[in-house]
Amino acid sequence: MDLILYSKPGCHLCEGLLEKLEVIATQRGDVTIEIRDITTREDWFAAYEYEIPVLRYRDADRAEHSIPRPSPRLGGAQLEKWLQKSIGS
C-alpha cells in the first residue's frame, strides 16, 4: 500500500495522522508513506491549503487516487481497517 500524505509543518492533524500511519506501516511491513509538504509547491498549496491532511494512494499502475479524509478520532487499528475498506487492500 503506497500512501501519499499532503501536509505542512506545524499541522497537528497531519502529525497525528502520520504517527498512526507510521505505526500501521511498521506493523504491516507493506505500507510506504510519502509526505508531500504543500509549502514547497504552489500548485499543492493552492489545492490543499485548507484541506490538509490529505491522504491519497497509488495503485499497482502508479496512478494516484483520493481517499476520503479519515476522522482524527480513529485509533490505529480503526484507521487500518478504514484504510483497507477505502483502498481495498
N, C-alpha and C positions, 0 to 999 in steps of 0.2 A: 504494500500500500504506500504510494508516494503522495505525501501531503504537502501542500503549499500554504503557508500562513502569512498573510499580509498583515503587517504590524508597524508600529513605530516606537521609538524609545519613550519610556515613561508611561506606556499604556498598561494600566493594571489589569484590565480584562485580557489583553493579549498575553501578558506574562502568566496569568493564571491558567489560560488555555494551553500555553506552551508547556508549562510544568506538567499538566495532566497528559498531554500528548507525548512528552518525553518518557514518562513512566510507561505508557502503553507501548511505545517503541522499544523500550528496554525489555519489557516482558514478552512481547510477541517476537521480536527479532526480525520481522519482515516489514517494518514501517520506517520510512525515511521522512524527514521533515525538512523542507526548505523554507527558510524565513526570508521574506522579502520586505525590507524596510521601505515604506511608502515615501519617506522623506528623501530617498535617493533618486527618484524619478518623478518628473512632473505628471506623466500620464497615470502612474499609480496613485499619486497624491490626489489628483483630480477625481479619480474614480472611487477612491476608498477613504478619503479624508474623514467622513462622518460615519463610516460603516465598520471600521475595524473593531475587533478582529474579523478578518475574512478568511475563510478556510476553503480551499479548493483541492482537487485531487487530479492525478494523472492516471489515465487508463493504460492498458497494455500497448496501445498505439502512440503513447506520449501526448495524447490530446488532453487538455485541461478542462475540468468540469467544475461547476459551482456546487457547493454543499450549503444547505440552509444553515443559518447561524445556530450553533448549539447553545443551550441555556448555560449560563455561567454557574448555575446551581448543580449541574450534573457532576457527580463524583467520577473518579477514574474508571470504575467498572461500568457505570452507566454510560459514560462517554464512549467507551469502547463498543458497547452494544449499539449505541446510537450511530456510531460511525459505520459499523458493519451493516446496519439496516439502510443507512443513507447511501453507502457506496456499493454494498452488495458483496463485500469480501471479508 
